[in-house]
Amino acid sequence: MDIQTWTFIIVGATFALYIGIAVWSRAGSTKDFYVAGGSVPPLANGMATAADWMSAASFISMAGMISFLGYDGSVYLMGWTGGYVLLALLLAPYLRKFGKFTVPDFVGDRYYSSTARMVAVVCAVFISFTYVAGQMRGTGIVFSRFLNVDIEMGVVIGMIIVFFYAVMGGMKGITYTQVAQYCVLIFAYLVPVIFISIMMTGNAIPQLGFGGTLDDGTYLLDRLDGLSAELGFAAYTSGTKPMIDVFFITAALMVGTAGLPHVIVRFFTVPRVRDARTSAGYALIFIVLLYSTAPALAAFAKTNLIKTVDNVEYSEVPEWFTNWEQTGLLKFEDLNNDGRIQFTGDPATNELTVDPDIIVLANPEIAQLPNWVIGLVAAGGLAAALSTAAGLLLVISTSVAHDLFKRTLKPDLSDKNELWIARIAAGGAVIVAGYFGINPPGFVAQTIAFAFGLAAASFFPAIILGIFYKKMNKEGAVAGMVVGIVFTASYIIYFTFLNPEANNPDNWWFGISPEGIGTLGMLLNLAVALVVVRFTKETPGEIQELVENIRVPGTRK
Amino acid sequence: MEDKYQVYWKRNLTILTGLLAAWFVFSYGFGILLADQLNNIRIGGFQLGFWFAQQGSQYAFVIIIFLYVFLMNRLDREFDLREE
């Protein structure tokens, strides 16, 4: 069977599965809709969290980015996994004990202030929309590349699927579809990499093949360093970014991860405090399965790519090369007219432009794997995009229905009506997300830095202080969040939108790039909060009581 | 007499401090700050600093979380705070 038929069959089967699960797990109450009734077993929650967290970017783009960044790509690997340690140790158990539905719930109640709640709602909605637009776009791209439909059509199909299970099932439907989506995506990611690892290094475990030897007995990484040097790229195993920037970006990604509302809210869905701890551990195992494979894939693919295309006659390139040239992901321009491809680190002589996404997408073809593997990769990319999109849409819907309507505008709202508002909000959010997926704002890439920076500079410090510093009051927390957000947002806006020419290490403060500035924003938030609290009214007794209470599992006697 | 919950909280903070120190050392320490020095040590095809940045730190994170789960479950039991 050809690639298209396989892709139709596999993608069709997975979609049928997701819809089946959605019908089976409809939400009957707001508690079902917001937190899946608080009854998700830790292992299932771990898988759902992993799928929730691993987006189209993790699945499609990350290995490619590492491939081209080498050591510097480690910021993503450490940043996007290390955040789970913070989540597990500093946030998840206490927020589970607190036991409400949303992050703004915690911020609003803990700081006895609807201003704080509103700041949190605006951040949550902004972060989630930023993210979800990218997921819808990712869905469209996978559809258009593998199934030859327009990107627009692809986005619409994705919207219909997500609409179906997010609006009907809420968190309950999302959780169980995410479990299925995790299985699809991890299988789809690992199969081609295992094949390639065996072919290149003779080792079936990519994590070991990564440090193994090639046919001629040289170590893969040494070969890659050698090839990189020959072609004028920086050595693969040592980076080019200044150390302080690597440090700050890693920290911003870690802290941002721990502050993302759609990840935090997953820990509200388990029955007990100790389940929140365990499920954070499971989630990280499931994530590391992909994240420790990605750098191995990056190294295999880079070596393979250089060996296959550099200094090869253009008329003799393999078929996949021509296929992917048509999509625009590969571009060859014969600068010196010798009919051969020169792939070098010097922009003046380099003739080949490679889009990082190709590393995962074209991987099965480069390695000459069977056609069904290609269909599988398409299904995996869609699973990654749709699972993350659903989690984000739920945050938007909960923020509107619960934090805005129920907690702020209309406290006497009945459970049934609140559920209706939540469904309508989820539906509306799907449409807005789809719109941005079809007409992506030109700055999607930068806005991801924005989302992490804001999560790092706003939620994370506010929640940490709320748990670990009993006396933190609303004045301190609000002042801290506002300063953190304004500082981080201004720095990113200045360098990416207002004055992009100045966006280089010479102009950065302390050599910190906009991607890493969230860390400084977080430190500022903490500093401002700790100063302001000294000069303002003490936290009311019942709030201090609340804090005492969330620090301990079970009921206090 | 200090109340039981305060003792529990202090013990919790001690556990957190230790584990967060490990978290810092395995990622920022070995993977970033000391990466160049560690790269002089080789294990198979890996330079050690590079390995910590792209592999080792992740494994360390998993171990840290499960250590935390183990220590906290033990602490909960010791203070009779285990939820049913």
Interface residues (C-beta under 8 A of the other chain):
Chain A: I66 Y71 G73 S74 L77 M78 T81 G82 Y84 V85 A88 L89 L90 P93 Q207 F210 G211 G212 T213 Y219 L220 L221 D222 T237 S238 M243 V246 F247 T250 A251 R272 V273 R274 R277 T278 A280 G281 L284 I285 V288 Y291 S292 P295 E548 R551 V552 P553 G554 R556
Chain B: Y5 Y8 W9 N12 L16 L19 L20 W23 S27 Y28 G31 I32 L33 A35 D36 N39 I43 G44 G45 F46 Q47 F50 W51 A53 Q54 Q55 S57 Q58 Y59 F61 V62 I64 I65 F66 Y68 V69 M72 N73 D76 L81 R82 E83
